[in-house]
């Protein structure tokens, strides 16, 4: 399977994709090919803040991480203190998006670490 670095074209002409990033997204993978043993929800605010909530179903713990983010030239950069992570947005529409960590290549073993797939939260 090969993924390209281009974003899918939006069916709605004139829609600014940056606006689509705003809101809550939960990590989701096809359960027949990858079992995700927790939950991961990232919420992007219009003011450049992001909150990432992780819950570990097996260990019972959860964690929240606060970030500042930028979204430029198909790259989402999350910064916390002196550390940052950058992801290329492979596709983004109003309901779904996928990222690949900058500097890595797609592989099945990289799901949930280097490759992330999200669906928009409906709540």
N, C-alpha and C positions, 0 to 999 in steps of 0.2 A: 504494500500500500504506500502510495506517495502522496504527500500533501504539499501543495504549493504555497508560496508566501503571499499570494494575492487574496484580498478580501472579496467575498462574494458581492456581487452588485446588488444594490438594494432595488426591490421592485418599485418602491415609491421614489419617483424622481424628485430631486431637490431636498431630500431628507438628510440632515446632518448626522452622520453616524456617531459623532461624539456624544450626542444626546442619548443615543441608545445605550451607552455604557452606564448611565445614571440609573441607580436602582439596585435591587438585590438579585444575586445570581447564585444558584446552587450547583455544585459540581455533580455531574451526572455522566455515567458510562453505561453502555449496553451491558446488562448483567450476565449475558451469555458469553461475553469475552473478557470482562474484568469485574471482579468483585471488590467494591469499595467498602471498607469495614468501619465507616464512620460517616460524618457529614461535614461538609465544608461550604460555608456561605460567605460570599464577599459582597459588601454593600458599598457602592460608589455614590458619593454626594457631589452635588454640583459645585461645591466650594473647594474641591480637590482633596477631600478626606476620604479614606477608605477604611472600613472595619472588616477584618477577616475573622470569622468564628469557625473554630474546628471543634468537633466532638468525636471522641473515640468510643465507639460502641462496645468494643471488647474490654477496654481498660476503664471505661466509665468516666473519664475525665473530659474536660473541655478547656479551651483557651481562646482568648480574644487578642488580636493584634491590630494596633492602630498604625495606619500608614498615611502618607501624603502620596498622591499619584499624579502622573502626567500621562497624556495620551497624545502622542505626536508621531506622524508618519508611520502609522500602524504598530507602534510600540507603546505598550503600557509599562511604565516604570513605577514600581512601588518603593517608597523610601521610608525607612524608620531609623531615626538617629543618623549614624554614619554608614548604614548598610542599605543597599538597594538591590532589587531584583528587576530584571527587564524581560518582558515577554513579547514576542511578535504575535499580533492578532491575525490568525489565519483566516477566520471569518467572523463576522458580526452582523446580526440583524436584530430586530426588536425582541426576538424570543430565544436566540441561541448564539453562542460564541465559542470559539476554541482558540487556545494560545499554545505557543511553543516557546520554551525558555530560549532566549537569545544565546547563540553559541552551541546549541545542541541540535540533534537531528531526531526525527520521529522514530520511535520503535515501540512495540507493544509493552516492553518492560518499563518504558518511561511514563506510562499513564499515571496521572496524579502526582508526578514529580516534575518532569520536564514538559509533558503535554497535559493540558487541562481542558476539559470540555464542560461547558456550563449551559444550563437552561435558566430562563428568567423565573424568579419566584413570583407566584400569582398573588401572594398575600401582602 
